[in-house]
């Protein structure tokens, strides 16, 4: 089966539904935690009627070269409730082309969402409610078999097993190799017994195999709010989180955390405020590798459907 690669998640269930390159690319640039300290995000722009539809379009991510956009949609032409789609563009200033469904074996008649790729494009992680998992939603990895002009061919999805998945639901997967560390990290969400939606992380081998049980990230998790989905800058020094914690303007807002090295704990959260956050839902962030571009899901006025994808940009301090 030949398909194209895609990204990310549905908000049909906010607490559960939570992104992304296809080719091998050079390592991320060396950045500083405060590189954007005096820079503000631009007014968000709707990605338009080719990417967004009258259905739900959500949880997107950019490929390392920013030429491919991966996202989740309930538009006609899918195989299940939520499917993973992709759109390509020929250059950074070129328009997005008609989205293509990834098809089987990635998509099924169940829900597939939160796709996120390894930096070399060989591994695609996502969550699915398909039968055969350990819980109501599990995280899977698929290995790229081949790539060509017609798209990528993906192998059968493999359940990440009990180090990641439980009898409950795991969602919101986000892959990152923080600051060139030897092992990559997969962030995701889970609801612990008696708690609210929290963020967990697990280290992975180069083949996407967990290196031990996933652990909660305490400095990211709010005891009362739902902490839904993260995006991490590729140097590992900045993290965006969608959360319903106290201080949010809407049901879900975007918050930012920083740290000085990848071995430090994350800072206290800072609310992004307007124009990023509104009294509506603003969630599921994804950052470009250079940290200049943010794509997120919102139901703010001016959209085309149930939920739309929006983009904001910023310039590093001193530029």
N, C-alpha and C positions, 0 to 999 in steps of 0.2 A: 504494500500500500504506500503510495507516495503522497506526502503531505507537506505543508509548510509549518514552520514553528510559530508559536503564539504566546500570549500571556494573559492572564490573571482572573479575577474572582467576581462572584456575584454578591450583592447585598440583599438578596431576597430574604435571607435571615441574617440580620446585622451581626448578631453575636457569633455566628458560625462562618459566614462566607467572607472570606478574605479576598514576579513577575519577572534569562530573557535574552540573550544574544544567540547567534547561530554560527559565527565563525570565530576562529582563533584570533585574538588581538593582543597587542602589546600590553604589558602590565600597566596598571593605573598610575597616573602621575603622583609624585610625592606631594601631599597636601599637608596643611596645618589645620588643627582643630578650629582655629579662629580665622581661617582664610576668607570667610564671608561675613565677618563680624559686623562690618559697617555697610553691608549690602542688603537691600530689601528685595523681596520677590515682586515681580511685576503683576499687574492685574491679570488674573487668569483668563485665558482665551479658550473657547469651546473648540474642540478638534473638528467640528463640522459634520455635515450630513453624509460624508462617505464613511467615516469611522463610526460616528454616532447614528442611531436609528430611533424609531419610535418605541423600540423594545428597551430592555436593560442592557447597557454597555458599561463595563466596570473593570476595575483592578487591572490596569495596564502596565506594561513595562517596555523599555527601549532596549534594543540590542546594543552591544558595546559601541558600534559605529553609528548608532541612532538612525539607521536606515530601515529598521524593521520594528513594528509596534505589535505587541502581543496583548490580547485582552480577552475578556470573557463576555459573552453575549447570549441573550435568549432570542435573538432574531430568527426569522424563518430560515430553514436550511440546515439547522443543527440536528444532532442525533439524540439529544436528551434535554433535560431541563435547563442546564447551563453548559455551554460548550466553549472550548478554547479556539479563538480565531486569530489571524494575523493579517497585518497590512504592511505593504512595503512602499518605500519611496526611493527614487533614483539618486537624490542628493538631499542635503540638509534643508535646502530652500524649496525642494520639489514637493508637490502635493502627495498626500497619501492615496494609494491605489485601492481598488475594491478589495475588501477583506475576503480571506479564504478560510474555510473551516479546516482544522487540522485533521479531521476524520479519524477513523480507527487506525491503530489501536489506542490512541490517546483519548479520544472522545468515545462515549458509550451512550446507552439509553438512560444512564444515571446523571448525576451532577459531576462535572469536572471544573476545577477552578484553581486560582492561585498558581499558575505556572511560573517557574523561575528557572533560569539556565545557568550552567557552569560557564566560566569565563571562556572556555575553549569551545563551547557549543556542543560538546559530546553528550551532556546529561541534561535531561529535562525533568524537573521535579514539579509535582502538582498534587492536589488532593482530589479524591473521588469518593462518591458514595456507592460505587459499584459493589456488587456482591462478591464475597470471598475475602473481605477485609476483616480486621480485628474488632472494629467498632462501627459506629454509624457513619463516620467519615475518616478515611486514612490517607496518609501521604505516600505517594509512589514515586519511583524514578524510572525513566525510560532511557535507554542508550541509543544514540543515533547510529543507524546502520550504514547509511550513505547519504550523500547530498548531491544535488544536481540542479539543472535549470528548472526542473518542475517542482523543486522543493526537497524536503528532507524525508527520509524513510526512517521510522522509529521502531525499535524493538518492543516486545511485549512489556508493559509496565510491571515493575517489581515492587511489592509492598516493602516499606522500609523496616517492618518487623517491630517487635515489642520494645526495642530501645527508643522508638519514636511513637508508635501507635499504641493505643489502649482500647479498652472496651467502650470508651466514650467517643469524642470527636476531636480530630486534629485538623486544623485548617490554616490558611494564611501563610503558606510556606514562602520563604525568601532566602535565596542562596547568595553568599558573599564570601570571597577570600579576603579577609580583613588585613589591609596593609601588607599584602604579600606573604602572610603567614603560611607555613608549609601545609597546614590542613585547613580546608574550607569549613564554613559554619552554615548550618541551616537554622534559621529562626522560624518559629511557627507559633500558633496559639492553641491553648487547651484550657478547659474548665476543670480545675481540681475539685475534689469532693468538698462541698460546703463553701466553695469560693466563687469568684467571678472569672470571666475570661482573662487569662494571663498569657504572657509571652514566655516561651521556652527556647532553648538553643541546644544543638548537638553538633559535635565535630564530625567531619566526614573524611573518608579516604578519597583519593583522586578518582575512584570508581563509584563514589556515592554511597559507600557502606558506612553506617554509623560506627563510631569508635568507642561507644559506650552509651549508657543511658542519658537521655536528654535531661537537662536541668532547667529550673525556672531562673529567670533573670530578675532578681528581687528589686533592683533599682528602677526597673521599667514598669513594674506592676503596681497598680493602685488597688487597695483592699476593697474599695466599693465600686469602682468603675470597671467597664469592660475594655480591656486593652487588646485591640483587634489585629493590627497588621503593622509591620515595620518595613522601612526601607533604610539600608545602611550605605553610606558613601563608601567607595571601594578602598579608601585608605583606612576605614574602620574608625574614624574620629568623629563622625556625625551620624546620628540616627533620627529618623522621623517616625512617629508613632501615631496611629489613629486610635483615639480613646474617648470614652464618654465620662472621664473623670471630672470631678468638681472643677469649675472654672471654664468649662467648655461653653461655647455659645449655642451649640446645637446638640443633636443626638450623638454625633461623633465629630470630633475636631482633630486637627493635626497639631502635634506637639513635637518639639525638637530637644534632643539630648546631645551633649558633646563629651569628649574626653581627650586627654593629652597624649596618651599612647593606647595601643590596643590591649594592653594588659591592665589598664586602669578601669575602675567601675565607671558607669555612665553618670553624668551630672544630674542635678535636679532638672525636671522638665520646664521648658519655656513654651508658653502658648504662642502660636504663630500670629494670631489676631487677623484683622482684615489686611489685605483683600483675600487672603487664603481662606480663612474661616468665616462662616456666615451662620445665621440661626438655623440653616438647613444642614443636611448631612454633608460633611467634607471628610473623606476617608481614603484608605488604601493608597498611600503614597508610593511612588517609585522615582528614584533618582537616576539621572544619567551618570556615567562613570566619572565625569569631571565635576559633578555636583552642581552644574549650572542650570539644569533643566529638571523640573518637577512635573510629573503627570499624576493626577489623582482623580478620584470619583466624587461627583457632587450632584445634588438634586436642586441646586440654586436656580433662580429664575434665569431664563435664556437658554435652557436646555431643549433638546429635541425629543427626549423620551423619558422612560421611568427613571433612569439615572444616566448621566453622560460623563464622558472623559474630558477633562480640562487640563491645560498646560500653563505653567508659569516659568519664568526664567530669572536669572540673577547674574551679576558680574562679580568676580572675586574682588576683594578690597584692593585698592591701589591701581585698578585697571580702568 
